[in-house]
Amino acid sequence: MNTQVVFNIDSKLKEKAMKKARNEGVPFASILKLATRAFVEGDLDVRLSRKDDLNPRTRRSLIRDIGETKKGKGLSPVFENAKDAIAYLKGL
């Protein structure tokens, strides 16, 4: 079963998107369907902040730090109790 989705979009943005889709040989509706599917499956990353909110140096630093965190670098170990955690912190 299909359903209809209706939303408002800036007319200039819509025209640019439709033109790009046409140049790719894909109907604009298919682009919207593919984007929705990608979003649901986690393949579309939606950023709520504009790209120019961070300067290039800060952006590079954050990207590096996020990558290191995902690899488990720069994180403190897991502690079984507060005493061990306090001892670890005092040893830094």
DAPE-V598852 format. One record per backbone hydrogen bond with DSSP energy under -1.0 kcal/mol. CO is the residue of the C=O (numbers start at 1). NH is the residue of the N-H. E is the energy in kcal/mol with one decimal. If there is no record, write none. Layout:
BEGIN
co->CO nh->NH e->E
co->CO nh->NH e->E
END
This chain:
BEGIN
co->10 nh->14 e->-2.5
co->11 nh->15 e->-2.4
co->12 nh->16 e->-2.2
co->13 nh->17 e->-2.5
co->14 nh->18 e->-2.8
co->15 nh->19 e->-2.4
co->16 nh->20 e->-2.4
co->17 nh->21 e->-2.5
co->18 nh->22 e->-2.6
co->19 nh->23 e->-2.3
co->20 nh->24 e->-1.5
co->21 nh->26 e->-2.6
co->27 nh->31 e->-1.5
co->28 nh->32 e->-2.0
co->29 nh->33 e->-2.2
co->30 nh->34 e->-2.9
co->31 nh->35 e->-2.6
co->32 nh->36 e->-2.1
co->33 nh->37 e->-2.4
co->34 nh->38 e->-2.7
co->35 nh->39 e->-2.2
co->36 nh->40 e->-2.3
co->37 nh->41 e->-2.4
co->38 nh->43 e->-2.5
co->38 nh->44 e->-1.2
co->50 nh->53 e->-1.5
co->55 nh->59 e->-2.5
co->56 nh->60 e->-2.5
co->57 nh->61 e->-2.1
co->58 nh->62 e->-2.6
co->59 nh->63 e->-2.5
co->60 nh->64 e->-2.5
co->61 nh->65 e->-2.7
co->62 nh->66 e->-2.8
co->63 nh->67 e->-2.2
co->64 nh->68 e->-2.4
co->65 nh->69 e->-2.4
co->66 nh->70 e->-2.4
co->67 nh->71 e->-1.3
co->68 nh->73 e->-2.8
co->69 nh->72 e->-1.3
co->81 nh->85 e->-1.4
co->82 nh->86 e->-2.7
co->83 nh->87 e->-2.2
co->84 nh->88 e->-2.1
co->85 nh->89 e->-2.4
co->86 nh->90 e->-2.3
co->87 nh->91 e->-1.3
co->89 nh->92 e->-1.1
END
